[in-house]
Amino acid sequence: MDDVVIRTRNLSKEYVRDEFRVVALKNANIEIHRGEFIALMGPSGSGKSTLLHLAAAMDRPSGGDLEVMGSQLNSLSDSEIARWRNRHVGFVFQSFNLIPVLTALENVELPLKLTHLKKGERMQHAATALKLVGLDDRMGHFPRQLSGGQEQRVAIARAIVTDPDILLCDEPTGNLDARSASEVLTLLSRLNKEFGKTIVMVTHDPHAAHFATKVRYIDKGELLPEGQAPEDWKALPN
């Protein structure tokens, strides 16, 4: 059985801005296997977030092939992509993206509203997810009543509440202090090791990359071969 959950072949993404063509990603080839924890590293603007957004079907490629969980994303309609994403992918943003007027429990419940679960079942699943991230005592709190680290853990609970196959994290510790960042990274590592979640994390922080099981580097839109880093990259993880 093929355990590859993300496979790209010559994947490219270009943007046109004010008559200028910007190549964000060019000819990227990668295979990510079930149960891996991959860190995508590179400086700002290198294309790492672009690759993550393509894998989440939040953007469409300009060229190449993209297969995630056995589906050719290029061929799906917008409505099919929405259903596919809710079933297979959980996404964690740098800025948390919580709804300020909803409690932690209600924020985590949101993705479940696209399922056929009844209200009571949705709340039970949301409570379980919050307990898993260590926030069972903060379910009734609003985002403004939480620390940054707690907000990100709520965001992770929201991302995993549907039990997705893949967890995609875009600079998940970028807005956190060192202690909160370590707590979030430890949680992601636990989700990978204990629950077998496949995780792809974009980061420019070598400390964060230490929590991953494999590191790949992107430089100027090019995904470098496995084991290779940019020559001018000053802070490489061991």
N, C-alpha and C positions, 0 to 999 in steps of 0.2 A: 504494500500500500504506500502511495506517495505521501510523504509527510511534509512536503513543501507547501507552506500556506501563502507565501508571497513569491511570485516569480516575475521578473521583468526581463524584457529583451529589447535592447536599444531604445529604452524609454526616454522620451524627450519632451520638454515643455518650453514653449516660447511665448513671450508676451510682446504686443506691439503697443508702444507708448509714444504719442506725439511723433509718429512716423519713424520712430526708432524701434528696431527689433532687439529685444532682450532675451538672451538664451539663459533660462534659469536652470535647466537640466538637459544634458545631452548624452544620449547613447548609454544610459545606465543599465547595467546588468547585475542582478542580485537574486539570490535564492535564500529565503528565510524559512527555516524549518520549525515545525511544531515544537513548542517548549523552549525555544531560544529566547534570550534576553539580549537584544542587539542595541548598541549605542551608535547612533549616526553622529559623527563629530565633524566640525568644520567651523570656520569663522562666519560671522554674520554675512548673509547674502551669498553663501556658497551653494545653496540649492537643497540643503538638507530638509528644510520644512516643506519645500515644494514636493520632494519625494514622498514625504509623510502624507501630505494632503492628497496626492494622487492615489496612494494606497488606501486612503479612507474614502475614496470616491467623492471628495469634497471639491475636486477640480478634475478636469479632463485633460489627458495628454495630447500633445501636438503630433506625436509620432511614436512608433514602437508598440510593443505588446505588454499588457499588464494583466496578470492573472492572480486573483486573490481568492482563497478558499475554493478553488476550482472554477471560478466564474471569470470570464473575459469581461472586464469592466467596460471596455471600450464599446461593447455591443449592447449594453443595458440602457433602457430609457430612464428618464429622471425619476419616474414613479417606481420603477423596478430597483433603481439604485437606493432610494429611500428605504424601501423594505429590506433590501439586502444589507445595508449599513446597520440598521437597527438590530438585525439578527446576528451579524458576524463581528462588528467592530465597536469597541469602546474608545472614545477619544478624550484625552486629558489636555486642557489648554494651559498655557502659562498664566493667563489672567483669570483662571478659575471659571468665569462665565456662569456664575450662579445668578438666579433670579432674586433680587433683593427683597421682594415682598413675599417670598415663599420661605417657609422653614426649611431646615436641613432635610427633614423627612420628605417634604413636598418636592424639593429640588431633586432628590434622588428618585422619587416616584415618576418624574416626568417621562423618561424613555418608555416606561411600562404602559403609558397611555396609548401607545401605538400597538399594543398587544390586545388579546381578547380576555385578559385577566379582569376579574371584578375588583371593585375598589378595595375591599378588605384584603384580597390576595396581593394587590399591588403594594399596599401599605406594609404587609407582612414581609414581602420581598425587600422593600426599601429599608425596613428596620433591620433585617438580617445583614444587608450590605453595610449599613452604618455601624453595626456591631462588629463586623469584620475589620473595619478600619479604625476601630477603637473609639467610636463617637456615639455609643448607645446612650450616653448621658447628655447629648447635645441635640437630640432629635427635634425638639421644639424651638431651638434657637434660630434666629435669622442670621444671614451672613454677616451683618454689621456687628453682631454679638460674638463673632468668632475671630480667632487669630488667623493670620494668613495661612499658617500650616494646617489649621483645622479646616479652613475653607478648601484647601487643596485636597484634603482627605475626603471631604464631602464630594468634591468633584470626581475623585477616584471611585467613591462608592456609586455615584451616578453612572460612571462609565462601566462598572462591572455588574450593575444590578440586573442586566439582561443576560448575564453569563455569556459574554461574547467570546469568540474564538481568539481574537487578537485585541491587544490593548496598545493603542498608539498614543504616545506622550510627546507633546511639543514643548520643550524647555520646561518641564514640570516643576523645577525648583528655581526658575529664573527670578521670581518675585519673592523669594523666601530668604530669611536669615539662615545662618549655618546650621543651627540646631533644628529648625523646622525642616530644612532641606534634607538633613540626615534622616529624620523620622519618615519623611515621604519616600526617600530612596530605599530605606529599610523595608517599608511597606511594599513597594514595588518588587523588591527582591523576594519577599515572602510570597507574594502572589505568583511569582514565577516558580519558586522552588517547591512550595507546599501545594499549590493549586494548579501547577502546570500551565499557567497562562503564558502565551507567546506575547512578548513585549518588544516594541520598537520605540526607542526613546531618542529624540533629537536633543543634543546638548552641545555646548561649547566648553563645558566644565569637566576637566579631567577627573576631579573627585567623583562627580556623578557617574562618569564612565566606568569607574572601578566597580560599580555595582552590577554592571552588565557582564554577560558571559562571552561576548564578542564585540569588537569595536570595528566599525568601518568609517573611513574618512571620505568626505566630499570636499573638493576644492575647485572653485570657479566653475561650478556646474558639472564637474566630472566626478563620478563615483570611482575612487581609486581601487585597484585590486586588493583583495584581502591581504592584510599584513603590511600594506604600504600606507605611509602617511606623507603629507606635504613636507617638502624640505624645510620650509620656513615656519613650520608649526612648532612653537616654542615650548608648549606645555603638554607633552605627550604622557598618557598614563602608562604605567609599567606593564 
